[in-house]
Amino acid sequence: MAEIQENSDSGKRGKQKKFNVRVDFTPMVDMNMLLITFFMLCTTMSKPQTMEIAMPRKDVIDDDMTLVKESNAVTILLGRDDKVYYYLGRLKEEDYENPEKLKESNFSGDENSVRALLLGRNHEVVQRIKELKTRKENLEIADSTYKKEVTEVKKNKDAPRVSIKASDFSNYKNLIDALDEMHICNIGVYAIEDITAGDLRLLENLTGGGYEKQTETEVKQ
Amino acid sequence: MSNKIKKKSTFIDMTAMSDVTVLLLTFFMLTSTFVQKEPVQVNPPQSVSEIKIPETNIVSVLIEQNGKVFMSLDKQPDRREVLQKMGEFYKIEFTNEELKKFELLPSFGVPIRGMKEFLALSTEEQDRMIMNYGIPCDSLNNEFKEWMRNSKIVNKDLSIAIKADHATPYPMIRDIMNTLQDLRENRYNLITSLKDMPEI
């Protein structure tokens, strides 16, 4: 494709002819464009996000969760049709008939939501993390100190301890949403736990969603 | 000199253009990670978590809406070894050719008994068939557990990533999590897509 053009005005004899060497790059550009298109279509520019979780070992019973002060315990139940419920403290015998015990909630962020509840109960921690964040943004503290401080702050004794219990009728999105709220509200200690017969009875009694029936097979397993 | 009108050359210099395209091409070649072909379409739920997944040494578990499970290993030599180990465990002999074919599969998810027949199919047929299968992971026949156990034996630096569809019912997720817990794999990543952190 290289084109050698004779200079038109080189009339004189004896002098060496000047050659203008120009290479036509058009096909090269064509090819490159094709390759670029190929790479653009075949790549993922952003890596997917992940959420890291650590589950407790099965053979070790975690005392941390079982010995929680009752006033700090929050249990979130994931029910049917993306419904979310929570109750505070532990379940007692009289609670099964008490319609006040179980409250319906959501993950939206309004005043009824789990977020409002947890932010309210975790007020002190959230406030201190906010302060740390502004200090980090003003470059007063380094990133590593910030992280250390945050873990320290999250150890607050009065912060809520959340158990997330998903019923068989919830889906993966509900679980991720619940875990997300833990991140948003800076909850230090939370766990995904198996739903107990008591929780199901409470759900059944207060919402009548047919929770108990289907789990009998599960319990046997 | 003649009086003829000079012929103007219509030659456009493409050198600069070529420079630009080569630059762009280099950029794309260096930054690209190829889209992994997945046997089923999975829409992960959104979360505010901003942690990135590690680059290499991942074993990813794909859970589809109806609870079918697929797995993929990112290193080809690992795949080969894992299949060999699985063959030993289930007393199935895989030929060299079958191992080679398995090595090239981006993800796998057929019951081990049907693996031989599956590997004998052509690539197009495999793509079509794989979505009907899935690795069995119920309590009676937990092949998923064996796959995971052997993967970990072959490459102990593997980190586990679970990518599940947002509509997957919780019991299926729980089965997988319980299996991982049985294997004492207590740290793993849940793949999500990003959403903005709300103001609090």
Interface residues (C-beta under 8 A of the other chain):
Chain A: E3 Q5 S8 R22 V23 D24 F25 T26 M28 V29 N32 M33 L35 I36 F39 M40 C42 T43 T44 M45 K47 P48 Q49 T50 M51 E52 I53 A54 M55 P56 R57 K58 L78 G109 R115 L119 V126 A166 S167 D168 F169 S170 N171 Y172 K173 N174 L175 I176 D177 L179 D180 H183 I184 C185 I192 D194 E218 Q221
Chain B: K6 S9 F11 I12 D13 M14 T15 M17 S18 T21 V22 L24 L25 F28 M29 T31 S32 T33 F34 V35 P44 P45 Q46 S47 V48 S49 E50 I51 K52 I53 I63 S139 A161 K163 A164 D165 H166 A167 T168 P169 Y170 P171 I173 R174 M177 L180 Q181 D182 R184 N186 R187 Y188 N189 L190 I191 T192 S193 L194 M197 P198 I200
